[in-house]
């Protein structure tokens, strides 16, 4: 592991001491040990991304390295979850919601020197929406019927139907702008317009970024010269790296039970923020007995969410009653729709024709929250006569094959990371196999308006439907557990979208 220390500076001092040609004044300037430490950062992540292009693959780890560091979008999402202009400095939406006109920033260049303009923006969106697109959020661009570029600074999107979430979706990692000449290689050597340039990737170990000295936005220019993302899966090793100084920060520390081990550390601080990580136990609603809503409701009422949070995540989590977090606009607390009630759960099972319970299997990925939650749920289901077998399932490859592709499962458990992704219950196909025309009508209706108040009302109705239908057992929202050097400033404490935005990060010494 690379250890952040003053060793490079010490070597630098020795070289300087031997350099008689250097003036004393220059030596004194260069011999400030804190200066080197202030411009580099070693940041830990639990999961190494499989690639570095967020426009061709879904894993959030890709965006956690590249989004807002290497790649930027027409708009961005700030740490409060709000949409902000970025490569588009402004936009107008026609009264009928069918034409979006963007005015683009000028003087922007990709890291290889290629100009960013309306043509490259059109290329990026055409690539994302095209017939051959493998963009993980291709649906975002489905309503774009055509794109015009009347001049280099103007981009016009013509939609086939109003899409009220379009501007928000354009801020996602999947919507970043890519250069026509380098896009094909972004998976391994990403080239964007961001404040950091890709430097190197040692697979199985680290990705390095360096400051983009020619960054177009001086107000958001990087303060760090070099950032190293280190990939460490084992929580004990994560903690050890932090305590030894090998790592300066672990913004998403993976072991809540170890958070207290940093108490009293003279160098490190801990932060507990919010996220969009919704831990849900999704059921295959096309399969018996999960095709019966009463069975799903019985399982939901057999679960004490607080006990799950205590047992799985050391009490650090927020109970949820639908696929929506307290951070989301229009959130409604639905945890009381089907509250913990063992006797009512048993009655629902009897009504559904399962007075003696039944047996099924949950496929549990290896991430710590999953088997821990499953074990607590297993004990609770036993109270109502239901036997749940736990089958460890490797994530992502086997899990994706079994759940997302083959639909070969009864129940699974996973944390959904995407913000405002309640619409997944309206997708066909999607792994829940959930079909509800009333819910689908709401998802269509929410796109017909850009009025946030109207959208929030619709999202409230959608939350209620899911809370009653429970195609998934809604458990809790995971917190963002941050651990970092107390002299490090600017890291996001909350996570409205999976990311490690580093342009505002610096050392305070």
N, C-alpha and C positions, 0 to 999 in steps of 0.2 A: 504494500500500500504506500501511497505517497503521503509522507508526513509533512504537514505544514510546519516549518520551523525557520529559524534564522540561518540555517546552514548555507543556503545560496548566498545570502548577504555576507556571511563570513568569508566565503570564497572570494566574493566580489571585493571585500576589504583587502584580502591578501594581494589580489591582482592590482588593486589601486596602490597599495603600499610599494609595490615594485615598479609602478609606472612613474618614473621620475619626471616624465614630460608633462604630467598633469599638474595643474596648478593646485595650490592648497585650497583655494576656494571651491574648485570643482570637487575635490575629494570630500570636503566637509558636506557639500550638498548631497553627494551620492552615498555618504556613510550613515544615512538615517535608517536604522534597521526597520523602523515601523513602516517606512515607505513601501518596501517590497510586500510586506504582509497586507497592506491596505488595498492592494490592487489585484489580489488573487483570491479565489474561493474554491474550496473543496466541498461539494454538496452531495449528500448521499440519497440514493433512491433504492427502494426494495426490488423493483422490477426493471430489468434492462429491456429497452424497446427492441422489437424484432427488426425494425427499420426506422428511418428518420423522416419519412414523408407522411404527414398526417392526412394527405389527400388521397391516399391509396390503401390505408389500413386503419382499423378502428382502435387498437389498444391505446389507452389513455397515456401510457408511458411515452409514446411518440411526442404527443403534444407537451408533455411535462418537460421535455428537453428542448423542443424546437419552437413551440408557439410563443410568439412575442419576443423570443430571443433571436432566432434565425428568420422565421417567417412572420409576415404581418398580413392583415386583411384589409378590405375596404373599410371596415369598421372593426372596433375591438370591444371587449367586455372588460370593464375595470374591476377593481377589487371589491366594489360595492355591488357588482352584478349589473351595472348600468352600461348601456351601449354608448360608445364614444367614437367620434370620427377618427380615422387613421389614414390610410392611403386615399380614401375619399374624404375631402375636407367638408363636403356638404352634399345634401341630396334633397330631392323633391319627389313627392308621390302624387300622382294625378288624382283628382277627386273620385274617379271610379276605381282606384286602387290597382290599375292595370299597367301603369307606366312609372318606372322608377328612373329618375335622371340624376346621375352622380357627377359632381365636379371633383376631379382628381387633383392630388397634390402635384406640383411641378418640381423638376430637378431631382427626382428620386431615381436611384439606380440600384439594380441588383448587385450582389457582392462581386460578380464577375465583370461589372461595368456596363452591362446591358441596361438600357433605359426602361423604367417602368412607365407605361402610359396606357391609354385606352385600349390599344391593340393587345398589350400583354394581359390586361384585365379581362378582355374578351376571350383571349386564349384560355386563361385560367378557368373561367366559368363554362366555356364550351367543353373544355376537357372534363370538367366535373359532371356535366349533364349529358355528355355524348353517349351514343349507343354502346361504345366500348368502355365507358367509365367504370372503374372499380371503386369509386369514391364511397367510403362507408356511410356517407349521408347523402347519397345521390338523390334521395327523395326531396332534400332541401331545394333542389334546383328544377324539380319536375314541372313547375308552372312557368318557367322561363321559356317563352315561345320563340323569341328571337332577340338578338342583341345588336344595337347600332353603335357606331363610333363616329359621330359627326366631325369630331376633331380629336386631337391627341389628349385633350384634357376632359373630354366628356364621354360618359358611358351611359347608354340608355337601354334598360331592360324592358321588354314588352312581355307581359304575363298573359297566360291563357285564362287565369282565374285569380281573384284577389288572394293574397297570401300574407296574412297579418303578421306572421312570425319571420318573414323573409329577412328583414334588417337584423334581427337578433341572430338568426342562423348564419348570416354572413360574417358574424364575429367569431364563429367557431373555428377550431383548428382545421376542420375539413374544408373550410372555405378560404384558406389563405391564398395569396397571389404567388404564382410560380412563373419562372421565366421560360419562354418558349424554347430557348436553345439548351436549357439545362434540366428541364423538368423530368426527363426520362431517367436522370441519374440521381434525383433527389433522395431516393431511398437510402443511398449510402454516402452521398456527398451533397448534402442539401445546400441550395443557393437561394437566399431570400433577399429581402430588403431591410432586415432587422438590425438592431444595435449590436448584435454579435455575429461573427462569421464562424462557420464550421471549420475546425482545425484538424481533428483526427478522431478516429474511433478504434480503440483496442477492444475487440469483441470479448465479452466475458469480464471486462474490467471497467472501462471508462470511455466517456466521450468528452472531448475538449473543445471549447469555444474561445475565440479571441475577440477583443473589442473591435468594432467596425469604426475605424477612424474617420471614414467618409459618410457616416450615417447622416441621413437627410434632416432628421428632426433634432436640432440641437437641444431642445428642451427635455428630450427623453433619451439623450445619449448615455451610453453605458459608463459607469464610474469604475468598473472593474476592468482590468486588462485581460485577465484570463479566468475562465470558469472551468472546473473539472467536475463532471458528473460521475460519481463512483457508484457502482451497482453492487449492493450487498443484501442478499436475501435473508440471511439469518439475523433475527432480532438481537440475539446476544452479541453477535459480531458488530451489529450496528451500534449498540450501546458502547462496546469496547472501543470502537473507532472514534466515537465522539469524545469519550473520556480521555483517551490518549492524545487527542489533538490531531489524529489522522484526518478527521472530518471537522469542518467548521459548522456544518448545519445538516440536519435531517428534517426537512419540512413536513414529511409524512412518516413519522416514526411508527413502526409496525407493531409495537408491543406495549399496549396500555399498562400491563402489569409491571412494566419496568420504568414507567414514568417517574415514580417516586424515588427511584434510585439516583435521580439527578438532583434531588433536594439537597440544598446546601453546597452544591458544586460552585466553587469560586469563579469558574469561567463560563459555565453554561446556564442558559435560562430555558424554561419550558413554556409553551403557549398552547392553549386548547381553544381551537376555533371551530367554525362550522364548515360543512361540506355539502355536497349533493349526493353523497354515497348512501344510497338507500338499500339496506339489507332486506331482501324479500325472499320468501320461499315460494317459488313459482310452481304451479301445478299444471299437469297436462290435462286441460279441461275437456279434451276430446276422448278421454279414457275413463272408464269406470274405476272407482266410484266418484272420481273428481269431476265428472260431467254433471253431478247433482250439486246444486248450489247449497243445499242443506248440509251436505257433507263438508264442503269447504268452510261453511260458516261454523260448523261444529269444531273443526280443527282450529279455526281462529279463536273461538271462545275457550278452547282448552289451553291457550297460551297466555301466560303472565309475562307481558313484554318486559316489565322491569326485571323480572328474574332472569330473563334471557340476556338482558344488557349486563346485569351484574355478573352472570356466569361466563358470558362470552367476551365481554369487553370492559371488565373491571368497573362497571357502573358508568362508564364514559360513553354516553349515547343518548339520543332523544327518541322516545317512542313515536311511531307514526301509525296512522290508521288507513292510509291510502298511499298511492305512489306519488307523494308530494311532500316537500320538506318545509319546515317553518320559515326557511329563507326565501321560499318562492312567492312571487306576487299572487295574491288571492288565496293564500293557504287557509285551510280550515282544519281544525283539530277533529279528526274522525276516530280517535282512539276509543270513544265511547259508543260507537255504533255497534260493535260486537266486542264488548268488554270481557275480560276473564271471568268465566262462570262455568264451572265444571258440570253442574247439574243441568244447566240449559244445553250445554254441549252434548251431554248424554241423551237428552230428550230429542235433540235434532237428529242425532244418529239413529235413534229408534224410529223416528218419523220417516227417515230416509230408507229404512229397511235394513239397518245395520245395528240391531240391539246388542249384538255381541262383538261389535267392532270389526276390524279387518286388518290385513297386513299389507304393507307396501314398502317401497325402497326409496330413499332419498339419495341422489347422487351429489356428493359434497366435494367441491374443489378443495385444493390443499391450503388456500389462504386461511390464516388462523381463525378469523371470525366465523368461517363456515362450519368446520367440524365442531367447534366449541358451541355454536348456536344449536347445531343439530343434536348434540348430546343433551342439552337442556330440554329441547323440544321433545326428544325421545322419551324422557322421563315424564313429561307432561301428558303426552299422548297416551302413555301407559295408564294414566289415571282414568281415561275414558274408554279403555279397552282396545285401543288402537296400537298395533305393533309397527314401529317404523325401524326398518333396517337401514344402516348407514353404509353406503358404498363410496369409498374414497375414489375420486375421479380427477385425473390429472388435468390441470388447467394451463394453457388454454386448449391445446390440440384435441385431446379426447373429449373434453367437455363440449367444445364447439361442435365436434362431430356428432356426439350422442344427443345433445340437447338442441342446438340450433339447426343442425342439418337433418338428422335422422328422426328427431322427436321420440327417441327411444328412452323414455324416462317416465316415472310417476311424479316425482317432485324433485326439485333442485333448490339450491340456495346460493345466491350471489348478490354482490353489491353493485347496483346500477349506478354508474358514475356520471352519466350525462345529465346536465341540468334541464329542467322543464321537459322531461321526456315521457310525460304521461301518455302521449300519443302512441307509444309503442303498443298499447292495448287495442288500438284500432288498426294496427298493421296486419296485413294478411299476405304472406304468412308471418307469424312470430311464434316463439316457442311455447307460449301459454295456450295457443290454439283457441284463444278467447274470441267469441263473436257476439257482439251486442249492437244491433242497429242503432239503438238510442245513444249509446256512447259514441259510435262512429259519426252520428249526426252532429253531436257536440264538437267533435274534432274538426268537422268540416265548417261548422258555424264559427269556430274561434278564428279560423283563417279568413273569414269574410269581413273582418273588421281590424283596424289598427288602433282602435280605442282601447287603451289599457284597462279602463274601468269595465267596459263590456267584456273584455277578454277574461278578467278576473272572475266576473259573475259566472261565465261559462265554465271556467276551470273549477269553480266551486261545485257546480252541478256534476261535473265529471268525477271529482273526488268522491262525492256521495255515492255515485253508482258503483265505483270500485270498492268503496268501503262495505257496501252491502253485498256485492257479487263475489268479492274476494277471489279473483282468479289467481292471486298470490297472497300468501300470508304476510302482512305488512308488519315488520318487526321494529327496526330502528334506523336512525340516521347516524352514521359513524362521525365522530368528531375529527377534526384535523389536529393531530398531535405533533406539534413542532418542538424541536430541540435545536438550539443553536447558540453560538458564541454571543455573549451579551453585548459585545462591541459591534456586532453586525446589525446594520439597520436597513430597513426597507423590504424585508421579506413579508409576503402576504401571510397574515395570521388566519384569515378565512379563505375559503376556496370556492368561489361561486362557479368556477369551471376548473377542471383538473389542469394544473399549470405550475410552473416555477418561473414567474416573471421576474427577471433579474436586472432590468434596465435601471431601476431605482435603488438597487442594493449597493451599499458602501460600508466601509469600516469607519467607526467613530473612535479615533485615537488621538 
